[in-house]
C-alpha cells in the first residue's frame, strides 16, 4: 500500500483495475448516486472505499463498513479527508447499527461472498428507516456460472433470480429488479438537449426485424428494495468512461493478434517453401 493503492487479489475491486470489471463496479455506484443525495448512507462491504467516497459527494453522510482490516485502513488513509465520510471495520452479516440508522444502504457484490445471506438482508432491513431503500447486487448464477462454466473461488453461495427475489421478499414489499451486463451497442443521442426518452432494440439472428428493448440475459442483478413505494427510477442507466479503457485493451489485443497472425502466415509460407525444396531434393536422388 506504499503507493496509495490496495493490492488486487481478485476478491474485491480496486479503482486501478481496468477493462470490463471497471465498468461493472463503477456503474453500480453511479446508478445509486442520485438516490444517495442528502441521505444517510451505509456502504456495506465497502472494500477499498472508492464507492463510499463517490456517494459522499452527494449524501449527507456515508459510513463504509468492511470485514477486512486492511481495506478499512486503506480507505481511511485514501478517502478519510472527506468530512461526511467515515469507515469502520465490521461484519455485515451481524450489522452493529441501531434500527432506522440509514436512509439508504448499498451493498454491491456482497451476497455471493457470504453464507449467512438471510442475516445480511434482515440486518439491512432493520437498519433502514421505514421508507429507506436498499440497493443490492448479485451475479446471476445461471449466466455467471452455469452457462459459462466459470467458478469464482471467492464466491460462497451464488443465487438464481427466483432465489434472490425470495430472499428479499420477506423484508421488502417493493422490489424492482434490474439486469446488468456489458453490451456492445451503437449509441445515438441528442446533442442539443439532455435525454428524455430512451429507445432500445436488439437484433436476434433468427428474426427479420430487431426486437424492441434489451433482449439479453443479465450477468448481474441489481435489486432496489423498500417497504414503501419506490421513487421514480430510470428504466435504463448507461455508464462509461470517456477514455474507453475497454476499447483500449480490446484494440491492443486485436493489434497483437493481427501481428501474431501475420507472423504465423510468414512462418507457414517458409515451412511450405522448405518442404517444397526438400521434396525436390529427394526427387533428384
N, C-alpha and C positions, 0 to 999 in steps of 0.2 A: 504494500500500500504506500510505499515511499513516493511514488509518482502521483498520488492522489486518486488512484483507481483501485477498484476491488477486483481481485483475481476472478476470472470467469472459469467456473468449474463445470458448467453445464446444468447446475441445479437451479440457478437464478440468473436472470438477465442483468447485464450491466450496460450503461449507455455507450460504452466503447464498441459494443457488438454492432455489426453492420448487416446489410442484406435483409433477408426475409424476417428474421427474428426482431429486428428493429421496428419494422412496420407493424408487426403483430402487437408488440408490447406498448409502444408509444401510442398507438391508435386507441387502445383501451382507456388510457388516462385522458387523452384528448376528447374522447366521447363523454367522459364523466365530468369534464371541466365546467360546463355550464350548470350542471346540477350542483356543483360544489360552491357556486357563487354565494357568498355571505353566510355559509353554513359551517357548523362544527363537524369536522370530517375525521373519520378514522380510516387510515390506510392499513388494513390488516394483512400481515405478511408483506411488509413494505420492501423487504430486500435492501438493495443498495440505496434507496431513498429518492431516486430521481423523480418518481411519480408523485411522491408526497410533496416534493418541492414544487412541481408543476401545479398541483392542486392548491398549494398555499398561495399562489399568485392570484387566486380568485376567492378562496374560502376565508371565513372569519378566523378559523383556527384549524390546524391539521395535526393529528397525532399519528406517527408511524410506529407500528409495533412489529417486531420480528423476533423469532426464537433464537436467531444466530447472533451471538455477542459481537462477532467481528463485523457483521453487517451493520449493526446499530452503532458501533464505534466509528465505522467509516461514514455512515450517514450523518452523525453528529459533527464529524470533522469537516465534511464536504458541504453540508447544507445548513449547519446549525446557526448561521448568522441571521436567518430569516426569523423575525420576531414572533410570528404567529405559527411557527413550526417547531415541533419537538419530537424526539424519538425515545422510545423505551423498549427494553427487552421484555418479551412476554410470549406465552403460549396462547395462540389464538383459539385453540380448542378448549381452553379454560380461561376465557377472557375475564380479566380483572377490571371491570368497569361497572359503574353504577347504572341502574336502569334509566333509560332516557338520556344518556350522556351525549349521544350524537344524532345529528340530523341526517347524515349521510355516511354510509360505510361502503368502502370499495375493497374488494379482495379478489385480485386477479391471479389466476393460475395457482390457487392455493388448495382447492378441494382435492385435486388428484394426488396431492403430496401427503395427505393425512388419512388415517383410518377412521378417526372419530369425526366423521363428517356431520352426523346429526348434532353432536355437541357444538360444532363450529357454527352451524346455522342457527341453532337455538340461542347461542350466546350473542350472535349478531342481532337477532330479533329482540332480545331483552335489552341490549344496549342502545337500541334506536328509540327515538321519540315515537309517539303513536302514529304520527304522519311521516316518519322518517323513511328513507329509501336505502335499499341495499342494491349494489351492483356487483355481481359475482360472475366470474368467467370460469370455463372448464372445457377441456378438449372433448370433442365427440368421440367416444371410444370406437364407434363404427368406422369413421373415416380416418381417425388419427392412428388407430392400431390395427383393427380387423382388416380393413381393405388394404392398407399399406404394408402390413406385416412388420411394422416397426414396433420396437419395445423400448420405452424410455425407462432407464434404470432408476430414476428418481421418483417415478410415479408409483403410488401405493394402491390406489383404487380409482380407476377411471370410470366414468359414467356414460350410459346411453341417454338419449334425450328424455325418455319416459322416467328414467331413474332420477335425473336431475330435477324434473318437474315434481316428482313425488317427494323429493327431499325438501323442496321449497314450500309446497302447498300447505302443510300444517301450520306454517308460521305467517304466511303472506297471502291475503285474499287476492291481491293483484300481482300478477307475474306477466311481464312482457318478455318474450324470448327472441333474441337476435342471433343470427348466424354471423360468424366472422371467418374470412378466408382471403388470402391474397388472390386477386383476379387479374388476368390480362385484359385490359379494357382500352377502348378508344374513347377518350373523354371529349365531349363537346360542351362548352359552357359559354354563358353570356358574358361578354367583356364589358358591357355597358351598365350592368346592374348586378346586385347580389342574387344568387339563385333563389327562386321562389317555388318552382316546380321541378320535379325530378322525373325523368323518363328513363327506363331501362329496358333492354332487350337482350335475349340470349339466343344465339344460333345453335340449334340442335341438329346434328348431322343428318338425321333421318327426316327432318321436317323441311318443307319447301320454303317456309317463311320463319323469321325469327319469332320466338315466343316472348310475350310481354313479361317483364320482371327479371329477376336474377335467379335463374334456374340452376343453382349449383348446390352440391352437398357441402354444408359448412364444415370447416375443420375444428372450429371452436364455437361454443355457445357463450353468449353474454346475456344474463338474466337481470332485468331491472325489476325490483320487488318492493312492495309496500303493503301496509294494511289498508291504506286509504287509496282512492283513485289517483292514478299517476298523473303528473303534469304532462303537458304536451311535449312529445319527444319526436325526434326525427325518425322517419321510416328508413332512411339511408344516410349513413355517415361515411364520408370519404376522408382518407388521411394519406399523406405522402410527404417526402422531404424534397426540397427544391433541387438538391444535388443529385437526387435519384440514385442512391447508393446501390439499389438492387440492379439497375441497368449498368452501372459502372462495373460491378462484378460480372454480370452476365456478358457484357461486351468484351471484357478482358478474357473471360473463358472462351468466348467464340473466337477471338483472335488467336489464342493459344491453340485451340483445336484446329483452326484453319492452317496455322503454321505447321502443326504436327501432321495434318493430313497431306500438306504439300511435301513435307519431308518423307513421309511414308510412300507417296507416289514416286518420288525420286529413287528411293531405295528399291521399290518394286521394279522400276524400269531398269535399274542397274542389275538386279538379280536376273531379270529376263535376258538382258544383254549377255551376262556371264554364262547363263545356261545355253544360250544360242551359240556362243563361242566354244563352250565345252562340247556341245553336240557336234559342231563342225570339226573340231579337233579329233573327236573319236571316229568320225567317218573317214578321216584321212589315214588312219592307222591300218 
